[in-house]
Amino acid sequence: QPLDSFSYSEIMRIMLNIFLFIVCGTNLFLPRIEAKKMYIVDIGVDTAGVSVGEKLAVLSCQGLMNRNTDTDPEEVVVYTIRESWDKLWLETALEYDPEWEMVTLSIDEYLSDVCEKEKFPKIIYSKETHHEVIPEIITIAGVLDAVPMDIDSGLDQMSSWMEHEVVFDAGTVFLNFTELEATEYIFDNFGHLTTGVAMMNPGWKQPDASHPAQHDLVRDPNVGLADFIIKEKIFNFFLYQGCIPLTIEHTLMRKMMTDDGTSWKKPVEVYGYNDAVNILGGSFFEAETTCIQEHNMGQVASSGQNNFSFFNRKSSIQNPEELEKYLDVLMKTRQDIADGTLVYDPTMTYMTFILGDGDNIAFMKGGRRRWMQERIDYCKTTETCKYPLAWSMSPHLLYLAPDWLHWYYSQANATGQDVFVLPPSGHLYAYPGMMNGSVLDSFVESTQQDCKLLSATGSVHWEWFYGWQQAFDRYFPEYATSSEDGQDSNLCVRSFFGTDVPYNLPTNVIWTDHFIALDGDVIVFKPREWRGTNKDGIPIFAEHNYLTEEEMAAEISGYDKGSVSHLYLTSDGGMNLQVLYTMIDMLEDHVKVVNHEELTEMARQKTRLSNHKR
């Protein structure tokens, strides 16, 4: 602003403030800017022997202190170090916001000297006595704004906390309670005060594959997600037999998940992980959709992942332009399609390779970050990345950790090739073909919104092997163009990349090609999954999912020329980027690796060409 635009009094005021700042280090007229302080507490990386009780107390304090308030005189946050990945994501957070004053404290220092000053009430419990109901105690901590103090860890004897009010005594209220009784209690008394749902296994373990309903409490719970659960007042529980029909637990599960008195979204978005009842080599109800007959549940896989009470303090990403700035290659593909310069060649084979498991936030925190860094290093070593990879990405990071998305998208942009798709199965890890009515409508709407914000027009799609026809009948048509002029501003997802459940069984749909084209130029690609090269202990009929690099390359190169297909990659069988690179180098020259939007366009053009010949 030009100096002559200020009044005489304004100029004098500015000069007086400058003089006072130089002489006294302060001023009279300008508001004082408070420091941004970050407390960092190690709960298991460099600190050995941290008890469950200590972790839960710290995480509870973290969740409560990270709640946003406009009345605090200074901005204070808490960040916990549970694993090495927490250190890397802290570095990332500081790159985007370097103004924090960091204070590293021990667990005892943090609980006694910092959290205690907040005067939170406390919950008294015993980890050994209340082992089975720790998830439910975490719910109570969030609703009552309280810190659980484990008597087995001696936390109840901390002198600085002795005068804090006890708002819940588990030794009295939860005396001899099972998880069923505790879950029913917190639902009846606190369910209407909660904002969502999480499942946290208190430590059950199935004895062997032959006894899926049996379970023994032999492990400690992974309480990492507690800071987020408590901050957001989420209904946290576990019912090992909650998804098994004809059990008392299942009756309670249905009652809770269909109750109109809660504010829970429908379909119910279940944080954490349901790892009960292992059948056919996996957790049978992990996607939640098959849990109750209403099929109104899906999973946000996030078990044990701490610090979301910190990362979600930032405003969620609500505008597509925020991430589009990182998508130079995808914008070029879209322009080429609009200009008509991408033309289907029937002598070529088109392939897209999708890096899977992006729905699991634990993967995005750790293993996939490692893969992305390896990808960047590979591109630098080879001077250029010659072909694109499509990374599946959880849409829940839009609000859980916007910084993570900015990091992933900026790194992908640095490759000059890579893009993103929605993970299984869009908005939630779920089987959408089973949904109907308002639940289905809500799921479709959320997936379309995720697509716009992430600029991810393709979605990995999982269904049980017997459910594909139902998905074609009721789910996929929801994405077809509905307006008379063939345009609909609400449409975004244009392609689905199938993955069969379980992966070693055939679908109940007959595929005459590598994809099926629907009305409105929606393309559904046939399931094809490569899990790695390690064949040890693989399930029956699954040999084709564990091919060597040479075998996989031979299969793709052997597709009929003109084929348009994809390969879904998951690390369950030892898959890694080097295995993929080795296989791609073995492909014949007529195979072209493209991103998912170019692949979808080639499928459309092939379909039009085939229809024209008829």
C-alpha positions in Angstrom: 0.0 0.0 0.0 1.5 3.4 -1.0 2.7 5.5 2.0 0.6 8.5 0.9 -2.6 6.5 1.3 -2.1 6.4 5.1 -3.4 9.3 7.3 -1.0 11.2 9.5 -2.3 9.5 12.6 -1.8 6.0 11.0 1.7 6.9 10.1 2.5 8.1 13.6 1.0 5.0 15.1 3.2 2.7 12.9 6.3 4.7 13.7 5.5 4.6 17.5 5.1 0.8 17.3 8.4 0.4 15.5 10.1 2.6 18.1 8.6 0.7 21.1 9.5 -2.7 19.5 13.1 -1.6 19.1 13.5 -0.2 22.5 11.2 -2.4 24.6 10.6 -5.5 22.5 6.9 -4.9 22.6 4.2 -2.5 21.3 1.1 -0.9 22.6 -1.2 -1.1 19.7 -0.6 -4.2 17.7 -2.0 -7.5 19.0 0.5 -9.9 20.5 1.1 -12.9 18.3 1.2 -16.0 20.5 3.6 -18.9 19.8 2.4 -22.2 18.3 3.5 -24.9 20.6 3.7 -28.6 19.8 4.3 -31.2 22.6 6.0 -34.3 21.2 5.7 -37.5 23.3 7.4 -40.8 22.4 5.1 -43.8 23.3 7.1 -46.7 21.9 9.9 -45.9 19.4 12.7 -44.7 21.6 11.0 -45.4 24.9 11.0 -49.1 25.8 8.4 -50.9 27.9 5.5 -48.5 27.5 2.4 -50.1 29.0 -1.0 -50.1 27.4 -2.2 -48.0 30.3 0.5 -45.3 29.6 -0.2 -45.3 25.9 -3.9 -44.9 26.5 -3.4 -42.1 29.0 -1.2 -40.1 26.6 -3.4 -40.7 23.6 -6.4 -39.6 25.6 -4.8 -36.4 26.7 -3.7 -35.9 23.1 -7.2 -36.3 21.7 -8.7 -33.9 24.3 -6.0 -31.3 24.0 -6.1 -31.4 20.2 -9.8 -30.4 20.1 -10.1 -27.0 18.4 -11.1 -24.2 20.6 -11.3 -20.5 19.8 -10.8 -19.4 23.4 -7.2 -20.7 23.9 -4.7 -17.8 24.3 -2.2 -19.8 22.3 -2.3 -22.7 19.8 -1.1 -25.9 21.5 -1.1 -29.3 19.9 0.2 -32.8 20.9 2.0 -35.2 18.6 2.8 -38.8 19.6 5.6 -41.0 18.2 4.4 -44.6 18.1 6.5 -45.8 15.2 9.2 -44.5 12.9 6.6 -43.4 10.3 5.4 -40.8 12.8 8.7 -39.1 12.6 8.6 -38.9 8.8 5.0 -37.5 8.8 6.0 -35.0 11.4 8.8 -33.8 9.1 6.2 -33.5 6.4 3.8 -31.5 8.6 6.6 -29.1 9.5 7.4 -28.6 5.9 3.9 -27.4 5.3 3.7 -25.5 8.6 7.2 -24.7 10.0 6.1 -22.2 12.7 5.7 -24.7 15.5 7.8 -24.4 18.7 8.5 -28.1 19.5 8.8 -29.3 23.0 9.8 -33.0 23.5 8.6 -34.5 26.8 8.7 -37.9 28.4 5.4 -39.7 29.2 5.6 -38.8 32.8 6.5 -35.1 32.1 3.7 -34.8 29.7 1.0 -36.4 31.9 2.2 -34.7 35.1 3.3 -31.2 33.9 1.1 -30.6 30.8 -2.0 -32.6 30.6 -2.7 -32.4 34.3 -2.9 -28.6 34.0 -5.9 -28.9 31.8 -7.9 -30.3 34.8 -9.5 -33.1 32.8 -11.5 -35.5 35.0 -10.3 -39.1 35.1 -11.6 -42.7 34.6 -10.3 -45.4 36.9 -9.8 -48.9 35.5 -7.5 -51.9 35.6 -5.9 -53.1 32.4 -5.9 -56.7 33.6 -9.4 -56.7 35.1 -11.0 -54.7 32.3 -8.9 -56.0 29.4 -12.0 -57.1 27.5 -13.8 -53.8 27.7 -10.9 -51.3 27.1 -12.5 -50.3 23.7 -15.7 -49.3 25.5 -13.8 -47.4 28.2 -12.2 -45.3 25.4 -15.7 -44.3 24.2 -16.6 -43.1 27.7 -13.3 -41.1 27.8 -14.4 -39.2 24.6 -17.9 -38.5 25.7 -17.0 -37.5 29.3 -13.8 -35.6 28.2 -11.9 -37.7 30.7 -8.5 -39.5 30.9 -8.4 -43.2 31.7 -6.0 -44.0 34.5 -4.8 -47.6 34.8 -4.2 -48.7 38.3 -2.0 -51.6 37.1 0.4 -49.0 35.7 0.2 -46.9 38.9 -1.2 -44.0 37.0 -4.0 -43.5 39.5 -1.3 -42.7 42.1 0.2 -39.8 40.2 0.3 -37.1 42.8 -0.6 -34.3 40.4 -3.8 -36.1 39.4 -5.0 -37.1 42.9 -7.5 -34.3 43.2 -8.9 -34.7 39.7 -12.6 -35.7 39.7 -13.4 -39.4 39.0 -16.2 -39.4 36.5 -16.3 -43.1 35.9 -15.0 -46.0 38.0 -14.9 -49.1 35.8 -14.2 -51.2 38.9 -17.7 -50.5 40.0 -19.7 -49.9 36.9 -18.0 -52.6 34.7 -17.6 -55.1 37.5 -17.3 -58.5 35.7 -18.6 -57.0 32.5 -18.2 -58.8 29.1 -17.7 -56.8 25.9 -21.3 -57.5 25.2 -22.5 -56.0 28.4 -20.1 -53.0 28.2 -21.1 -52.3 24.6 -24.8 -52.4 25.5 -24.2 -50.1 28.4 -22.3 -47.4 26.5 -24.8 -47.5 23.6 -27.8 -47.1 26.0 -26.1 -44.3 28.0 -23.8 -42.5 25.5 -24.6 -43.7 22.0 -26.7 -40.6 21.2 -23.7 -38.4 22.2 -21.3 -40.0 19.7 -20.5 -38.9 16.1 -19.5 -42.1 14.4 -18.3 -45.7 14.9 -15.0 -47.6 15.4 -14.1 -51.2 16.2 -11.1 -52.0 18.2 -10.1 -55.6 19.1 -9.3 -55.8 22.8 -6.9 -58.7 22.1 -9.0 -61.6 20.9 -7.2 -64.3 18.9 -8.7 -67.2 17.0 -7.0 -70.5 18.0 -6.8 -71.9 14.5 -8.5 -71.8 11.1 -10.8 -74.6 12.0 -12.5 -72.8 14.9 -13.5 -69.3 13.6 -16.0 -68.6 16.3 -13.7 -69.4 19.2 -11.5 -66.6 20.6 -9.1 -66.1 23.5 -8.0 -62.9 25.0 -4.2 -63.3 24.7 -3.0 -60.1 23.1 -3.0 -56.4 24.0 -5.3 -54.0 22.2 -3.7 -51.6 19.7 -5.0 -48.4 21.1 -3.3 -46.1 18.6 -6.5 -44.7 17.1 -7.7 -43.6 20.6 -6.6 -40.0 20.2 -8.8 -39.5 17.2 -11.7 -41.5 18.7 -11.6 -39.4 21.8 -11.3 -36.1 20.1 -14.2 -36.8 17.8 -16.3 -38.6 20.4 -16.6 -41.8 18.4 -18.5 -44.9 19.5 -15.7 -47.4 20.0 -16.5 -51.1 20.7 -15.9 -54.7 19.7 -18.1 -57.7 19.5 -16.2 -60.7 18.3 -19.4 -62.5 17.4 -21.3 -59.4 16.5 -21.6 -60.4 12.8 -22.5 -64.0 13.4 -26.3 -64.5 13.0 -28.4 -66.0 15.8 -26.0 -64.8 18.5 -26.9 -62.3 21.2 -24.0 -60.1 20.0 -25.5 -60.0 16.5 -28.9 -58.9 17.9 -27.2 -56.0 19.6 -25.2 -55.2 16.5 -28.3 -54.9 14.4 -30.0 -52.8 17.0 -27.2 -50.3 17.1 -26.5 -50.1 13.4 -30.1 -49.5 12.5 -31.0 -47.1 15.4 -32.3 -43.8 14.1 -31.5 -42.1 17.4 -27.8 -41.7 16.5 -26.1 -39.2 14.3 -24.0 -41.9 12.6 -23.8 -41.7 8.8 -25.5 -44.3 6.7 -23.9 -46.4 5.5 -22.2 -46.5 8.8 -18.5 -45.7 8.4 -16.6 -48.0 10.8 -13.1 -46.8 11.7 -10.5 -49.3 13.0 -10.8 -52.9 11.8 -13.0 -55.9 12.3 -10.5 -58.8 12.3 -12.8 -61.3 14.0 -13.8 -64.6 12.4 -11.0 -65.7 10.1 -12.3 -67.9 7.2 -10.7 -68.6 3.8 -7.5 -66.9 4.9 -9.0 -63.5 5.7 -11.2 -61.7 8.2 -14.7 -62.7 6.9 -16.5 -59.5 8.0 -13.7 -57.0 7.6 -15.6 -54.9 5.0 -18.6 -54.8 7.4 -21.2 -54.9 4.6 -22.0 -58.6 5.2 -22.2 -58.1 9.0 -26.0 -57.5 9.2 -28.8 -58.2 6.7 -29.4 -54.4 6.1 -26.0 -54.2 4.4 -25.6 -50.7 5.7 -22.0 -50.7 6.9 -18.5 -50.2 5.4 -15.0 -49.8 6.8 -12.4 -47.0 7.0 -9.5 -49.3 7.7 -7.4 -47.4 10.3 -6.6 -49.7 13.2 -3.9 -48.4 15.5 -3.2 -45.3 13.5 -2.4 -42.4 15.9 -2.1 -38.6 15.4 -5.2 -38.0 13.3 -6.4 -35.7 16.2 -3.4 -33.6 15.1 -3.5 -33.9 11.3 -7.3 -33.3 11.1 -7.0 -29.9 12.8 -6.3 -28.5 9.4 -9.4 -27.7 7.2 -10.4 -30.6 5.1 -9.9 -30.5 1.3 -13.2 -29.2 -0.1 -12.2 -27.9 -3.5 -10.8 -30.0 -6.4 -8.4 -27.3 -7.4 -6.4 -27.9 -4.2 -5.0 -31.2 -5.6 -5.5 -30.7 -9.3 -2.4 -28.4 -9.3 -0.3 -31.6 -8.9 -1.9 -33.5 -11.8 -0.2 -32.1 -14.8 -0.1 -35.4 -16.6 -3.7 -36.2 -16.0 -4.8 -32.8 -17.2 -2.8 -33.4 -20.4 -4.6 -36.8 -20.8 -8.0 -35.1 -20.4 -7.0 -32.5 -23.0 -5.8 -35.1 -25.4 -9.1 -37.0 -25.1 -11.0 -33.8 -25.6 -8.9 -32.9 -28.7 -9.3 -36.4 -30.1 -5.6 -37.0 -30.3 -5.7 -40.3 -28.3 -6.9 -42.9 -30.8 -7.4 -46.6 -30.2 -5.0 -48.8 -32.2 -6.3 -52.4 -32.6 -2.7 -53.6 -33.0 -1.8 -52.6 -29.5 -2.6 -54.0 -26.0 -3.4 -51.3 -23.4 -2.7 -51.9 -19.7 -3.0 -50.0 -16.5 -1.3 -51.1 -13.3 -3.0 -50.2 -10.1 -1.2 -50.2 -6.8 -3.7 -51.6 -4.3 -4.7 -51.4 -0.7 -5.0 -47.6 -0.6 -8.2 -48.0 1.4 -6.1 -49.1 4.4 -4.7 -46.0 6.1 -2.0 -48.1 7.8 -0.6 -48.8 4.3 -0.8 -45.1 3.3 1.1 -44.2 6.5 3.8 -46.7 6.0 4.3 -49.2 3.2 2.9 -47.0 0.4 5.0 -44.0 1.5 8.0 -46.3 1.2 6.9 -47.3 -2.3 6.3 -43.7 -3.3 9.8 -42.7 -2.2 11.2 -45.8 -4.1 9.3 -44.6 -7.1 10.8 -41.1 -6.9 14.3 -42.6 -6.5 13.7 -44.9 -9.5 12.6 -42.0 -11.7 15.7 -40.0 -10.7 18.0 -43.0 -11.3 16.5 -43.7 -14.7 16.2 -40.0 -15.5 12.6 -40.4 -16.4 9.6 -42.6 -15.6 8.6 -44.1 -18.9 5.2 -45.3 -17.9 2.5 -44.4 -15.4 1.3 -46.2 -12.3 -2.1 -45.6 -10.7 -2.1 -45.4 -6.9 -5.3 -46.2 -5.0 -5.9 -43.6 -2.4 -8.2 -43.4 0.7 -10.7 -40.5 0.3 -10.9 -40.3 4.1 -7.5 -38.6 4.1 -9.3 -35.6 2.7 -10.3 -34.7 6.2 -8.2 -37.1 8.4 -4.8 -35.8 7.1 -4.8 -33.3 4.2 -1.1 -32.9 4.5 -0.7 -36.6 3.6 -2.6 -36.0 0.4 -0.6 -33.0 -0.5 2.6 -35.0 0.0 1.4 -38.0 -2.1 0.1 -35.8 -4.9 3.2 -33.7 -5.1 5.4 -36.7 -5.2 3.3 -38.4 -7.9 3.5 -35.2 -9.9 7.3 -35.3 -9.7 7.3 -38.6 -11.5 5.7 -36.9 -14.5 3.5 -40.0 -15.0 1.6 -41.3 -11.9 -2.0 -40.8 -11.1 -4.6 -41.8 -8.4 -7.8 -43.9 -8.3 -10.3 -44.5 -5.6 -9.6 -47.6 -3.5 -11.9 -50.5 -2.8 -14.8 -49.8 -3.2 -15.0 -46.1 -3.6 -16.0 -44.2 -0.5 -15.7 -47.2 1.9 -14.1 -50.6 1.9 -17.4 -52.3 1.2 -19.4 -54.4 -1.2 -21.7 -51.8 -2.7 -23.7 -54.2 -4.8 -25.3 -55.5 -1.6 -26.6 -52.0 -0.7 -30.0 -50.7 -1.7 -32.4 -47.8 -1.1 -31.1 -44.7 0.7 -28.0 -46.4 1.8 -27.0 -47.1 -1.8 -27.9 -43.5 -2.8 -25.8 -42.1 0.0 -22.8 -44.3 -0.9 -23.0 -43.3 -4.6 -23.2 -39.6 -3.7 -20.2 -39.9 -1.3 -18.1 -41.7 -3.9 -18.9 -39.2 -6.6 -17.9 -36.4 -4.2 -14.6 -38.2 -3.4 -14.0 -38.6 -7.1 -14.3 -34.9 -7.7 -12.1 -33.8 -4.7 -9.3 -36.4 -5.5 -9.6 -36.1 -9.3 -9.9 -39.8 -9.3 -12.3 -40.9 -12.0 -11.6 -44.6 -11.6 -12.5 -46.8 -8.6 -11.3 -50.2 -7.6 -14.4 -52.3 -6.9 -14.7 -55.4 -4.7 -17.6 -57.8 -4.6 -18.1 -61.3 -3.4 -17.8 -63.8 -6.2 -21.6 -64.4 -6.1 -22.5 -60.7 -6.0 -21.3 -59.3 -9.4 -24.5 -59.7 -11.2 -26.3 -57.8 -8.5 -23.7 -55.0 -8.8 -24.3 -54.8 -12.5 -28.1 -54.7 -11.9 -28.3 -52.1 -9.2 -24.9 -50.4 -8.5 -22.9 -49.6 -11.7 -26.0 -48.1 -13.5 -26.1 -45.4 -10.8 -23.0 -43.9 -12.5 -24.4 -43.8 -16.0 -25.3 -40.5 -17.6 -28.8 -39.7 -16.5 -29.7 -36.4 -18.2 -31.2 -36.1 -21.7 -28.2 -34.2 -23.2 -25.8 -36.9 -21.9 -24.3 -34.5 -19.4 -24.6 -34.5 -15.6 -22.5 -32.3 -13.4 -22.9 -34.8 -10.5 -21.1 -37.6 -12.4 -17.4 -38.2 -11.9 -16.6 -41.9 -11.7 -16.3 -43.3 -15.2 -14.6 -46.7 -14.7 -14.4 -49.5 -12.2 -11.6 -52.0 -11.8 -12.9 -55.2 -10.4 -11.4 -57.4 -7.7 -13.1 -60.6 -6.8 -13.7 -61.8 -3.2 -12.2 -64.3 -2.6 -9.7 -63.7 -5.4 -9.3 -67.4 -6.3 -12.9 -68.0 -7.3 -14.7 -67.1 -10.5 -17.4 -64.4 -10.6 -21.0 -65.1 -11.4 -20.8 -62.8 -14.5 -19.6 -64.0 -17.9 -16.9 -61.7 -19.3 -16.5 -61.9 -23.1 -13.8 -59.3 -23.0 -11.5 -57.7 -20.4 -14.2 -55.2 -19.7 -18.0 -54.5 -20.0 -19.2 -51.2 -21.3 -22.4 -49.8 -19.8 -24.7 -47.0 -20.9 -23.2 -43.6 -20.4 -19.7 -44.7 -21.3 -19.2 -46.3 -17.9 -16.6 -49.1 -18.1 -16.3 -52.0 -15.7 -13.0 -53.9 -16.0 -12.8 -57.7 -15.4 -11.1 -58.7 -12.1 -7.4 -59.6 -12.5 -5.1 -59.5 -9.5 -1.4 -60.2 -9.1 -0.3 -60.6 -5.5 3.4 -61.4 -6.0 5.6 -64.3 -6.8 5.7 -66.2 -3.5 3.6 -69.3 -3.9 4.2 -70.7 -0.4 1.0 -71.6 1.3 -1.3 -70.1 -1.3 -5.0 -71.0 -1.4 -6.4 -73.6 -3.8 -7.2 -72.3 -7.3 -5.0 -69.2 -6.7 -1.9 -70.1 -8.7 -2.7 -67.5 -11.4 -2.5 -64.7 -8.7 1.1 -65.6 -7.8 2.8 -65.9 -11.2 6.5 -65.1 -11.7 7.5 -62.0 -13.5 8.1 -64.0 -16.7 4.7 -65.8 -16.4 2.8 -62.5 -15.8 4.6 -60.8 -18.7 3.8 -63.7 -21.0 0.1 -63.6 -20.0 -0.2 -59.9 -20.8 1.8 -60.1 -24.0 -0.4 -63.0 -25.0 -3.6 -61.1 -24.8 -5.3 -60.7 -28.2 -4.0 -57.5 -29.8 -6.5 -54.7 -29.2 -7.1 -55.8 -25.6 -7.8 -53.1 -23.0 -7.2 -54.4 -19.5 -5.7 -53.7 -16.0 -3.8 -55.5 -13.3 -4.5 -54.9 -9.6 -1.4 -55.3 -7.5 -1.4 -56.0 -3.8 1.6 -56.8 -1.6 0.1 -59.8 0.2 2.2 -62.3 -1.8 5.4 -60.3 -1.8 4.6 -57.9 -4.6 6.8 -54.8 -4.7 7.8 -52.2 -7.2 11.0 -54.0 -8.3 9.0 -57.1 -9.2 6.6 -54.9 -11.2 9.4 -53.1 -13.0 11.0 -56.4 -13.9 7.8 -57.8 -15.3 7.1 -54.6 -17.3 10.6 -54.7 -18.9 9.6 -58.2 -20.2 6.5 -57.1 -22.0 6.5 -57.2 -25.8 6.5 -54.0 -27.8 2.8 -54.0 -28.6 1.9 -53.6 -25.0 1.4 -49.9 -24.0 1.1 -48.9 -20.3 -1.3 -46.1 -19.8 -3.1 -44.3 -17.0 -6.6 -45.2 -16.1 -8.3 -42.4 -18.0 -6.5 -43.2 -21.2 -7.3 -46.9 -20.6 -11.0 -46.0 -20.1 -11.0 -43.9 -23.3 -9.5 -46.8 -25.3 -12.2 -49.1 -24.0 -14.9 -46.6 -25.1 -13.3 -46.3 -28.6 -13.0 -50.1 -28.9 -16.7 -50.5 -27.9 -17.8 -47.9 -30.5 -15.6 -49.5 -33.2 -17.1 -52.9 -32.4 -20.7 -51.5 -32.5 -20.0 -49.8 -35.8 -18.9 -53.1 -37.4 -22.1 -54.9 -36.4 
